[in-house]
Amino acid sequence: METKTVNLRDLPEDFVRQAKAYAALSGLSLKDFVIQSVQAAMQNDIQPKLAGAMFAKEAKKRSKK
């Protein structure tokens, strides 16, 4: 798998400390914790929004015909 580098800057120290602790308690590295969290967010939040946007786009196309 090809990978890209993402740098997160200017995060509050408490946030990073809590994220590291949560990752450790879950048996994950901070990197793996962030990846899993982003994947979960995409599945639970973004996909329904994308589906809704695609439905609205199709409905708009149909109404123009």
FENVENFEN-V101037 format. One record per residue. N is the residue number from 1. PSI is psi in whole degrees, -180 to 180 (NA if undefined). OMEGA is omega in degrees with one decimal (999 if undefined). BURIAL is I if it has 16 or more other C-alpha atoms within 10 Angstrom, else O. Layout:
n-><N:N>
psi-><PSI:PSI>
omega-><OMEGA:OMEGA>
burial-><BURIAL:BURIAL>
//
This chain:
n-><1:2:3:4:5:6:7:8:9:10:11:12:13:14:15:16:17:18:19:20:21:22:23:24:25:26:27:28:29:30:31:32:33:34:35:36:37:38:39:40:41:42:43:44:45:46:47:48:49:50:51:52:53:54:55:56:57:58:59:60:61:62:63:64:65>
psi-><134:143:160:156:134:127:127:126:161:39:140:140:-42:-40:-48:-43:-45:-40:-43:-42:-44:-42:-46:-43:-27:-1:26:157:163:-40:-49:-37:-45:-44:-48:-38:-42:-42:-43:-42:-41:-41:-40:-22:-51:-41:-46:-36:-41:-43:-42:-41:-40:-39:-43:-39:-43:-41:-39:-41:-44:-36:-21:-21:NA>
omega-><176.5:-178.7:175.7:177.3:176.6:177.9:175.1:-177.0:174.5:174.5:178.3:-178.4:179.8:178.9:-179.1:179.8:179.6:179.2:178.2:179.9:179.7:178.2:-179.3:178.4:178.2:-180.0:-177.0:168.9:178.2:178.9:-179.1:177.1:179.7:179.7:-179.6:-179.8:179.4:178.1:179.1:178.8:179.7:-179.2:-173.2:-173.3:-171.8:-177.9:176.5:178.7:178.1:179.7:178.3:179.1:179.4:178.5:-179.7:179.4:178.6:179.3:179.4:177.4:-177.6:-177.3:178.1:-176.8:999>
burial-><O:O:O:O:O:O:O:O:O:O:O:O:O:O:O:O:O:O:I:I:O:O:I:O:O:O:O:O:I:I:O:O:I:O:O:O:O:O:O:O:O:O:O:O:O:O:O:O:O:O:O:O:O:O:O:O:O:O:O:O:O:O:O:O:O>
//
